[in-house]
Amino acid sequence: MLIGFLFYFLIRKRRRSKIALSEADINTISIIPEAKEDEFLIKLKIIVDEKMNDSSFSMFQLCRAIGISRAQVYRKVKKLTGKSPSLYIRSLRLQKVKTLLMGTDLNISEIGYEVGFKDLSYFSRSFTEEYGTPPSEMRKRTNV
């Protein structure tokens, strides 16, 4: 029983570390799906990337694009990432924000709108919650 739990824990940790890769890493590394779950996460990421700047992109649209029910999407994403689908999508958007903060001259509000946030105070709070620092501080650190 303990060995089964440890195996499950290690598999889950591996998947989470793969999910935590930055967008640049994902673009440079060829990811070969090892299981149906990996294919699901890759498909999910591709769909979110395509709809990144659409602030009205909803769970309904996501479920329709993937072709499975809302309950199944919730269960699969929660199982594979430990986050709800909306939090997972938000974290993907915030990864894109971090990349844009480091690599472009767009101001912070433009970046927020670019990745689909329509409320800039929510954007700033979410970024601070995810990375422990506001976007303006992150930009200052990268420009030093």
N, CA, C and O atoms as a DFTB+ gen file, in Angstrom:
576 C
 N C O
     1  1       0.825      -1.191       0.000
     2  2       0.000       0.000       0.000
     3  2       0.864       1.247       0.000
     4  3       0.590       2.189      -0.744
     5  1       1.909       1.269       0.826
     6  2       2.787       2.433       0.905
     7  2       3.543       2.632      -0.395
     8  3       3.750       3.768      -0.819
     9  1       3.959       1.545      -1.036
    10  2       4.671       1.638      -2.301
    11  2       3.762       2.219      -3.380
    12  3       4.207       3.029      -4.193
    13  1       2.514       1.819      -3.395
    14  2       1.546       2.361      -4.352
    15  2       1.358       3.850      -4.159
    16  3       1.292       4.601      -5.132
    17  1       1.272       4.284      -2.912
    18  2       1.127       5.712      -2.622
    19  2       2.353       6.486      -3.072
    20  3       2.223       7.555      -3.669
    21  1       3.547       5.962      -2.796
    22  2       4.776       6.640      -3.200
    23  2       4.875       6.722      -4.724
    24  3       5.284       7.750      -5.263
    25  1       4.505       5.652      -5.415
    26  2       4.523       5.656      -6.869
    27  2       3.563       6.719      -7.403
    28  3       3.913       7.477      -8.307
    29  1       2.361       6.774      -6.846
    30  2       1.370       7.771      -7.244
    31  2       1.907       9.172      -7.000
    32  3       1.759      10.049      -7.851
    33  1       2.529       9.393      -5.847
    34  2       3.077      10.701      -5.504
    35  2       4.174      11.112      -6.480
    36  3       4.215      12.265      -6.909
    37  1       5.066      10.183      -6.839
    38  2       6.158      10.497      -7.755
    39  2       5.641      10.806      -9.158
    40  3       6.139      11.726      -9.807
    41  1       4.657      10.058      -9.631
    42  2       4.065      10.320     -10.941
    43  2       3.430      11.697     -10.962
    44  3       3.608      12.449     -11.921
    45  1       2.699      12.031      -9.927
    46  2       2.019      13.326      -9.846
    47  2       3.032      14.467      -9.790
    48  3       2.838      15.511     -10.413
    49  1       4.117      14.260      -9.036
    50  2       5.162      15.282      -8.934
    51  2       5.816      15.500     -10.296
    52  3       6.103      16.637     -10.671
    53  1       6.051      14.426     -11.032
    54  2       6.644      14.541     -12.364
    55  2       5.738      15.343     -13.296
    56  3       6.201      16.211     -14.036
    57  1       4.463      15.045     -13.250
    58  2       3.525      15.766     -14.110
    59  2       3.459      17.235     -13.730
    60  3       3.430      18.095     -14.610
    61  1       3.435      17.541     -12.439
    62  2       3.390      18.938     -12.013
    63  2       4.636      19.688     -12.439
    64  3       4.553      20.844     -12.853
    65  1       5.787      19.046     -12.343
    66  2       7.010      19.734     -12.748
    67  2       7.007      19.978     -14.255
    68  3       7.541      20.987     -14.715
    69  1       6.416      19.073     -15.023
    70  2       6.326      19.276     -16.469
    71  2       5.404      20.455     -16.770
    72  3       5.668      21.227     -17.691
    73  1       4.331      20.597     -16.004
    74  2       3.380      21.676     -16.209
    75  2       4.011      23.013     -15.859
    76  3       3.668      24.034     -16.455
    77  1       4.928      23.020     -14.901
    78  2       5.520      24.263     -14.445
    79  2       6.570      24.817     -15.405
    80  3       7.134      25.879     -15.141
    81  1       6.847      24.126     -16.511
    82  2       7.808      24.633     -17.476
    83  2       7.321      25.960     -18.040
    84  3       6.122      26.159     -18.234
    85  1       8.250      26.858     -18.300
    86  2       7.874      28.132     -18.882
    87  2       7.506      27.932     -20.349
    88  3       7.781      26.883     -20.933
    89  1       6.889      28.939     -20.930
    90  2       6.484      28.848     -22.331
    91  2       7.694      28.677     -23.237
    92  3       7.631      27.934     -24.216
    93  1       8.795      29.354     -22.925
    94  2      10.012      29.233     -23.731
    95  2      10.545      27.805     -23.693
    96  3      10.988      27.278     -24.713
    97  1      10.502      27.179     -22.516
    98  2      10.958      25.792     -22.398
    99  2      10.086      24.864     -23.230
   100  3      10.590      23.960     -23.897
   101  1       8.782      25.089     -23.189
   102  2       7.858      24.231     -23.920
   103  2       8.071      24.380     -25.420
   104  3       7.961      23.407     -26.165
   105  1       8.380      25.606     -25.868
   106  2       8.601      25.825     -27.296
   107  2       9.910      25.202     -27.769
   108  3      10.017      24.810     -28.931
   109  1      10.906      25.102     -26.890
   110  2      12.193      24.567     -27.315
   111  2      12.315      23.071     -27.105
   112  3      13.129      22.419     -27.759
   113  1      11.519      22.520     -26.206
   114  2      11.586      21.085     -25.918
   115  2      10.471      20.384     -26.681
   116  3       9.324      20.829     -26.662
   117  1      10.798      19.325     -27.328
   118  2       9.786      18.522     -28.007
   119  2       9.146      17.611     -26.970
   120  3       9.799      16.730     -26.409
   121  1       7.857      17.837     -26.723
   122  2       7.158      17.039     -25.717
   123  2       6.457      15.883     -26.413
   124  3       5.634      16.089     -27.305
   125  1       6.785      14.683     -26.005
   126  2       6.141      13.490     -26.527
   127  2       5.177      12.998     -25.450
   128  3       5.607      12.623     -24.359
   129  1       3.888      12.995     -25.746
   130  2       2.935      12.564     -24.726
   131  2       3.209      11.138     -24.283
   132  3       3.353      10.238     -25.110
   133  1       3.281      10.938     -22.975
   134  2       3.539       9.618     -22.431
   135  2       2.250       8.884     -22.093
   136  3       2.249       7.664     -21.927
   137  1       1.170       9.617     -21.992
   138  2      -0.098       8.998     -21.639
   139  2      -1.229       9.865     -22.161
   140  3      -1.012      10.987     -22.620
   141  1      -2.433       9.330     -22.085
   142  2      -3.595      10.105     -22.502
   143  2      -3.733      11.389     -21.695
   144  3      -4.173      12.411     -22.221
   145  1      -3.357      11.339     -20.419
   146  2      -3.450      12.513     -19.572
   147  2      -2.504      13.611     -20.061
   148  3      -2.857      14.791     -20.052
   149  1      -1.311      13.219     -20.485
   150  2      -0.366      14.206     -21.004
   151  2      -0.907      14.832     -22.286
   152  3      -0.780      16.039     -22.492
   153  1      -1.511      14.011     -23.147
   154  2      -2.128      14.537     -24.366
   155  2      -3.224      15.527     -24.017
   156  3      -3.359      16.564     -24.666
   157  1      -4.008      15.211     -22.994
   158  2      -5.084      16.100     -22.560
   159  2      -4.528      17.446     -22.121
   160  3      -5.053      18.483     -22.526
   161  1      -3.476      17.457     -21.299
   162  2      -2.898      18.710     -20.829
   163  2      -2.281      19.519     -21.969
   164  3      -2.369      20.747     -21.982
   165  1      -1.663      18.834     -22.917
   166  2      -1.086      19.538     -24.066
   167  2      -2.201      20.171     -24.900
   168  3      -2.084      21.319     -25.330
   169  1      -3.271      19.426     -25.125
   170  2      -4.409      19.950     -25.883
   171  2      -5.022      21.145     -25.160
   172  3      -5.366      22.147     -25.786
   173  1      -5.157      21.036     -23.849
   174  2      -5.696      22.127     -23.045
   175  2      -4.820      23.374     -23.166
   176  3      -5.334      24.477     -23.347
   177  1      -3.511      23.204     -23.069
   178  2      -2.599      24.335     -23.164
   179  2      -2.659      24.988     -24.537
   180  3      -2.619      26.215     -24.637
   181  1      -2.752      24.200     -25.585
   182  2      -2.845      24.746     -26.940
   183  2      -4.117      25.575     -27.098
   184  3      -4.082      26.667     -27.667
   185  1      -5.231      25.062     -26.598
   186  2      -6.501      25.785     -26.691
   187  2      -6.423      27.093     -25.919
   188  3      -6.858      28.131     -26.418
   189  1      -5.877      27.058     -24.713
   190  2      -5.770      28.275     -23.905
   191  2      -4.833      29.275     -24.577
   192  3      -5.114      30.473     -24.577
   193  1      -3.729      28.806     -25.149
   194  2      -2.806      29.701     -25.848
   195  2      -3.487      30.400     -27.019
   196  3      -3.251      31.583     -27.264
   197  1      -4.335      29.666     -27.744
   198  2      -5.044      30.252     -28.876
   199  2      -6.034      31.326     -28.436
   200  3      -6.237      32.317     -29.138
   201  1      -6.642      31.128     -27.285
   202  2      -7.669      32.052     -26.782
   203  2      -7.140      32.978     -25.689
   204  3      -7.922      33.603     -24.974
   205  1      -5.832      33.067     -25.559
   206  2      -5.203      33.802     -24.459
   207  2      -5.720      35.235     -24.326
   208  3      -6.015      35.671     -23.213
   209  1      -5.837      35.972     -25.418
   210  2      -6.203      37.378     -25.306
   211  2      -7.713      37.609     -25.264
   212  3      -8.154      38.755     -25.178
   213  1      -8.503      36.559     -25.322
   214  2      -9.957      36.674     -25.260
   215  2     -10.411      36.637     -23.805
   216  3     -10.439      35.575     -23.183
   217  1     -10.768      37.803     -23.265
   218  2     -11.161      37.862     -21.855
   219  2     -12.506      37.198     -21.603
   220  3     -12.832      36.883     -20.459
   221  1     -13.297      36.977     -22.660
   222  2     -14.602      36.337     -22.480
   223  2     -14.534      34.821     -22.665
   224  3     -15.565      34.149     -22.653
   225  1     -13.332      34.284     -22.833
   226  2     -13.174      32.834     -22.971
   227  2     -13.655      32.155     -21.700
   228  3     -13.153      32.436     -20.611
   229  1     -14.622      31.266     -21.836
   230  2     -15.262      30.666     -20.669
   231  2     -15.027      29.163     -20.611
   232  3     -14.529      28.554     -21.558
   233  1     -15.395      28.586     -19.483
   234  2     -15.313      27.132     -19.318
   235  2     -16.186      26.430     -20.350
   236  3     -15.815      25.373     -20.860
   237  1     -17.337      27.006     -20.660
   238  2     -18.226      26.413     -21.660
   239  2     -17.510      26.291     -23.005
   240  3     -17.580      25.254     -23.664
   241  1     -16.818      27.365     -23.406
   242  2     -16.079      27.341     -24.673
   243  2     -14.925      26.336     -24.618
   244  3     -14.647      25.647     -25.599
   245  1     -14.260      26.261     -23.470
   246  2     -13.168      25.310     -23.302
   247  2     -13.681      23.867     -23.435
   248  3     -13.090      23.050     -24.141
   249  1     -14.767      23.577     -22.758
   250  2     -15.337      22.226     -22.806
   251  2     -15.765      21.868     -24.220
   252  3     -15.572      20.738     -24.670
   253  1     -16.338      22.821     -24.906
   254  2     -16.769      22.579     -26.286
   255  2     -15.561      22.313     -27.184
   256  3     -15.609      21.431     -28.041
   257  1     -14.466      23.081     -26.990
   258  2     -13.264      22.906     -27.809
   259  2     -12.597      21.556     -27.546
   260  3     -12.092      20.918     -28.470
   261  1     -12.597      21.124     -26.283
   262  2     -11.990      19.841     -25.933
   263  2     -12.914      18.688     -26.304
   264  3     -12.453      17.606     -26.668
   265  1     -14.225      18.924     -26.211
   266  2     -15.180      17.896     -26.599
   267  2     -15.619      17.002     -25.456
   268  3     -16.080      15.884     -25.687
   269  1     -15.483      17.477     -24.222
   270  2     -15.974      16.706     -23.074
   271  2     -16.742      17.631     -22.137
   272  3     -16.674      18.854     -22.260
   273  1     -17.467      17.036     -21.207
   274  2     -18.338      17.809     -20.332
   275  2     -17.542      18.631     -19.315
   276  3     -16.363      18.381     -19.065
   277  1     -18.216      19.597     -18.753
   278  2     -17.606      20.473     -17.746
   279  2     -17.128      19.671     -16.534
   280  3     -16.046      19.925     -16.006
   281  1     -17.924      18.717     -16.102
   282  2     -17.552      17.900     -14.940
   283  2     -16.300      17.068     -15.227
   284  3     -15.428      16.934     -14.368
   285  1     -16.216      16.514     -16.434
   286  2     -15.034      15.730     -16.791
   287  2     -13.789      16.612     -16.878
   288  3     -12.711      16.220     -16.430
   289  1     -13.945      17.810     -17.459
   290  2     -12.805      18.734     -17.529
   291  2     -12.338      19.065     -16.125
   292  3     -11.141      19.035     -15.841
   293  1     -13.282      19.381     -15.243
   294  2     -12.920      19.738     -13.872
   295  2     -12.175      18.587     -13.192
   296  3     -11.119      18.795     -12.594
   297  1     -12.724      17.379     -13.285
   298  2     -12.092      16.224     -12.639
   299  2     -10.696      15.953     -13.185
   300  3      -9.764      15.709     -12.418
   301  1     -10.548      15.994     -14.506
   302  2      -9.247      15.693     -15.108
   303  2      -8.202      16.741     -14.750
   304  3      -7.085      16.397     -14.364
   305  1      -8.556      18.018     -14.874
   306  2      -7.591      19.081     -14.583
   307  2      -7.234      19.071     -13.105
   308  3      -6.064      19.227     -12.756
   309  1      -8.198      18.893     -12.247
   310  2      -7.944      18.843     -10.811
   311  2      -7.033      17.670     -10.460
   312  3      -6.116      17.813      -9.652
   313  1      -7.283      16.525     -11.059
   314  2      -6.486      15.335     -10.789
   315  2      -5.043      15.508     -11.268
   316  3      -4.104      15.138     -10.563
   317  1      -4.870      16.071     -12.463
   318  2      -3.548      16.162     -13.064
   319  2      -2.702      17.330     -12.566
   320  3      -1.475      17.234     -12.527
   321  1      -3.349      18.432     -12.186
   322  2      -2.589      19.630     -11.809
   323  2      -2.748      20.027     -10.349
   324  3      -1.933      20.777      -9.812
   325  1      -3.793      19.527      -9.714
   326  2      -4.058      19.936      -8.342
   327  2      -4.778      21.274      -8.262
   328  3      -4.990      21.801      -7.170
   329  1      -5.156      21.828      -9.414
   330  2      -5.848      23.121      -9.465
   331  2      -7.169      22.950     -10.197
   332  3      -7.350      22.024     -10.987
   333  1      -8.087      23.869      -9.914
   334  2      -9.324      23.889     -10.681
   335  2      -8.993      24.377     -12.090
   336  3      -7.956      25.014     -12.281
   337  1      -9.839      24.099     -13.079
   338  2      -9.550      24.556     -14.439
   339  2      -9.360      26.062     -14.543
   340  3      -8.465      26.524     -15.251
   341  1     -10.187      26.829     -13.851
   342  2     -10.040      28.285     -13.945
   343  2      -8.725      28.754     -13.333
   344  3      -8.095      29.667     -13.866
   345  1      -8.298      28.149     -12.223
   346  2      -6.998      28.509     -11.648
   347  2      -5.845      28.053     -12.535
   348  3      -4.825      28.736     -12.630
   349  1      -6.004      26.909     -13.180
   350  2      -4.972      26.431     -14.091
   351  2      -4.844      27.364     -15.297
   352  3      -3.733      27.698     -15.708
   353  1      -5.968      27.780     -15.860
   354  2      -5.949      28.721     -16.987
   355  2      -5.327      30.038     -16.547
   356  3      -4.524      30.628     -17.270
   357  1      -5.703      30.492     -15.356
   358  2      -5.114      31.732     -14.837
   359  2      -3.608      31.599     -14.688
   360  3      -2.877      32.537     -15.005
   361  1      -3.125      30.453     -14.211
   362  2      -1.678      30.279     -14.049
   363  2      -0.973      30.244     -15.409
   364  3       0.149      30.735     -15.530
   365  1      -1.616      29.672     -16.432
   366  2      -1.043      29.708     -17.781
   367  2      -0.955      31.142     -18.292
   368  3       0.034      31.531     -18.914
   369  1      -1.996      31.921     -18.026
   370  2      -1.978      33.332     -18.433
   371  2      -0.880      34.095     -17.692
   372  3      -0.189      34.925     -18.282
   373  1      -0.724      33.814     -16.416
   374  2       0.290      34.518     -15.636
   375  2       1.705      34.114     -16.054
   376  3       2.627      34.926     -15.970
   377  1       1.886      32.876     -16.502
   378  2       3.193      32.483     -17.055
   379  2       3.500      33.304     -18.294
   380  3       4.638      33.727     -18.501
   381  1       2.480      33.529     -19.122
   382  2       2.646      34.358     -20.321
   383  2       2.975      35.795     -19.925
   384  3       3.802      36.442     -20.567
   385  1       2.329      36.300     -18.869
   386  2       2.620      37.650     -18.374
   387  2       4.075      37.756     -17.970
   388  3       4.756      38.716     -18.329
   389  1       4.550      36.781     -17.228
   390  2       5.938      36.794     -16.771
   391  2       6.896      36.834     -17.964
   392  3       7.882      37.570     -17.950
   393  1       6.602      36.044     -18.986
   394  2       7.421      36.041     -20.198
   395  2       7.386      37.410     -20.881
   396  3       8.421      37.914     -21.318
   397  1       6.200      38.008     -20.973
   398  2       6.077      39.314     -21.615
   399  2       6.749      40.416     -20.793
   400  3       7.325      41.344     -21.361
   401  1       6.681      40.324     -19.474
   402  2       7.349      41.325     -18.634
   403  2       8.851      41.325     -18.870
   404  3       9.488      42.378     -18.864
   405  1       9.407      40.154     -19.074
   406  2      10.852      40.035     -19.259
   407  2      11.289      40.323     -20.686
   408  3      12.432      40.719     -20.916
   409  1      10.391      40.130     -21.649
   410  2      10.836      40.181     -23.032
   411  2      10.274      41.290     -23.900
   412  3      10.663      41.402     -25.062
   413  1       9.367      42.123     -23.378
   414  2       8.795      43.178     -24.212
   415  2       8.856      44.515     -23.492
   416  3       9.151      44.598     -22.299
   417  1       8.568      45.552     -24.256
   418  2       8.516      46.896     -23.687
   419  2       7.088      47.365     -23.449
   420  3       6.868      48.536     -23.139
   421  1       6.123      46.476     -23.589
   422  2       4.733      46.838     -23.319
   423  2       4.599      47.229     -21.855
   424  3       5.271      46.670     -20.988
   425  1       3.708      48.212     -21.584
   426  2       3.511      48.527     -20.167
   427  2       2.648      47.448     -19.518
   428  3       2.048      46.621     -20.203
   429  1       2.597      47.470     -18.229
   430  2       1.977      46.378     -17.470
   431  2       0.487      46.244     -17.773
   432  3      -0.019      45.126     -17.874
   433  1      -0.218      47.353     -17.919
   434  2      -1.650      47.255     -18.235
   435  2      -1.869      46.674     -19.624
   436  3      -2.813      45.910     -19.826
   437  1      -1.023      47.018     -20.582
   438  2      -1.142      46.438     -21.922
   439  2      -0.913      44.928     -21.878
   440  3      -1.596      44.168     -22.564
   441  1       0.045      44.506     -21.071
   442  2       0.315      43.079     -20.929
   443  2      -0.894      42.379     -20.312
   444  3      -1.278      41.296     -20.752
   445  1      -1.489      42.993     -19.298
   446  2      -2.675      42.414     -18.671
   447  2      -3.805      42.215     -19.664
   448  3      -4.442      41.161     -19.688
   449  1      -4.054      43.232     -20.485
   450  2      -5.099      43.110     -21.502
   451  2      -4.709      42.085     -22.568
   452  3      -5.561      41.353     -23.070
   453  1      -3.439      42.035     -22.906
   454  2      -2.936      41.116     -23.941
   455  2      -3.203      39.651     -23.585
   456  3      -3.478      38.842     -24.472
   457  1      -3.125      39.304     -22.309
   458  2      -3.323      37.907     -21.908
   459  2      -4.739      37.611     -21.415
   460  3      -5.001      36.528     -20.891
   461  1      -5.652      38.574     -21.581
   462  2      -7.053      38.291     -21.324
   463  2      -7.616      38.757     -19.995
   464  3      -8.746      38.399     -19.660
   465  1      -6.879      39.539     -19.227
   466  2      -7.437      40.102     -17.997
   467  2      -8.131      41.407     -18.360
   468  3      -7.538      42.261     -19.020
   469  1      -9.385      41.570     -17.936
   470  2     -10.064      42.829     -18.208
   471  2     -10.101      43.734     -16.981
   472  3     -10.355      44.931     -17.108
   473  1      -9.854      43.185     -15.803
   474  2      -9.792      43.962     -14.571
   475  2      -8.333      44.002     -14.110
   476  3      -7.783      42.986     -13.684
   477  1      -7.718      45.172     -14.198
   478  2      -6.287      45.275     -13.909
   479  2      -5.954      45.079     -12.430
   480  3      -4.862      44.613     -12.106
   481  1      -6.866      45.423     -11.537
   482  2      -6.579      45.189     -10.118
   483  2      -6.597      43.683      -9.817
   484  3      -5.784      43.197      -9.031
   485  1      -7.518      42.953     -10.439
   486  2      -7.544      41.494     -10.297
   487  2      -6.276      40.888     -10.899
   488  3      -5.690      39.964     -10.336
   489  1      -5.864      41.416     -12.041
   490  2      -4.633      40.963     -12.676
   491  2      -3.445      41.131     -11.735
   492  3      -2.657      40.203     -11.553
   493  1      -3.319      42.296     -11.147
   494  2      -2.187      42.560     -10.247
   495  2      -2.239      41.669      -9.007
   496  3      -1.217      41.127      -8.587
   497  1      -3.426      41.519      -8.421
   498  2      -3.578      40.649      -7.252
   499  2      -3.231      39.209      -7.590
   500  3      -2.542      38.536      -6.823
   501  1      -3.706      38.737      -8.737
   502  2      -3.435      37.358      -9.155
   503  2      -1.951      37.135      -9.379
   504  3      -1.408      36.106      -8.974
   505  1      -1.293      38.083     -10.017
   506  2       0.136      37.957     -10.280
   507  2       0.904      37.926      -8.964
   508  3       1.809      37.110      -8.786
   509  1       0.545      38.811      -8.048
   510  2       1.210      38.856      -6.753
   511  2       0.986      37.568      -5.981
   512  3       1.901      37.077      -5.319
   513  1      -0.215      37.015      -6.054
   514  2      -0.529      35.755      -5.374
   515  2       0.291      34.604      -5.956
   516  3       0.773      33.747      -5.217
   517  1       0.446      34.586      -7.282
   518  2       1.152      33.496      -7.954
   519  2       2.666      33.567      -7.748
   520  3       3.308      32.547      -7.498
   521  1       3.237      34.768      -7.851
   522  2       4.696      34.911      -7.840
   523  2       5.259      35.611      -6.607
   524  3       6.477      35.709      -6.455
   525  1       4.387      36.096      -5.726
   526  2       4.864      36.709      -4.487
   527  2       5.385      38.129      -4.646
   528  3       5.929      38.696      -3.698
   529  1       5.230      38.700      -5.807
   530  2       5.678      40.061      -6.063
   531  2       4.781      40.686      -7.129
   532  3       4.321      39.987      -8.032
   533  1       4.527      41.993      -7.038
   534  2       3.686      42.632      -8.058
   535  2       4.391      42.679      -9.417
   536  3       5.617      42.586      -9.480
   537  1       3.638      42.819     -10.489
   538  2       4.241      42.844     -11.819
   539  2       5.269      43.966     -11.989
   540  3       6.279      43.785     -12.669
   541  1       5.015      45.110     -11.379
   542  2       5.963      46.227     -11.512
   543  2       7.313      45.888     -10.894
   544  3       8.356      46.246     -11.441
   545  1       7.297      45.196      -9.749
   546  2       8.558      44.780      -9.118
   547  2       9.275      43.726      -9.955
   548  3      10.501      43.732     -10.060
   549  1       8.505      42.829     -10.546
   550  2       9.100      41.802     -11.409
   551  2       9.788      42.467     -12.599
   552  3      10.882      42.063     -12.994
   553  1       9.154      43.472     -13.160
   554  2       9.738      44.181     -14.304
   555  2      11.008      44.904     -13.878
   556  3      11.996      44.888     -14.613
   557  1      11.004      45.547     -12.692
   558  2      12.204      46.253     -12.210
   559  2      13.354      45.286     -12.026
   560  3      14.494      45.607     -12.363
   561  1      13.070      44.100     -11.495
   562  2      14.130      43.107     -11.274
   563  2      14.736      42.615     -12.582
   564  3      15.938      42.363     -12.660
   565  1      13.910      42.481     -13.598
   566  2      14.416      41.968     -14.865
   567  2      15.156      43.033     -15.654
   568  3      15.988      42.702     -16.498
   569  1      14.872      44.302     -15.401
   570  2      15.536      45.384     -16.139
   571  2      16.834      45.824     -15.484
   572  3      17.553      46.646     -16.052
   573  1      17.154      45.304     -14.314
   574  2      18.391      45.720     -13.619
   575  2      19.599      45.090     -14.226
   576  3      20.716      45.329     -13.767
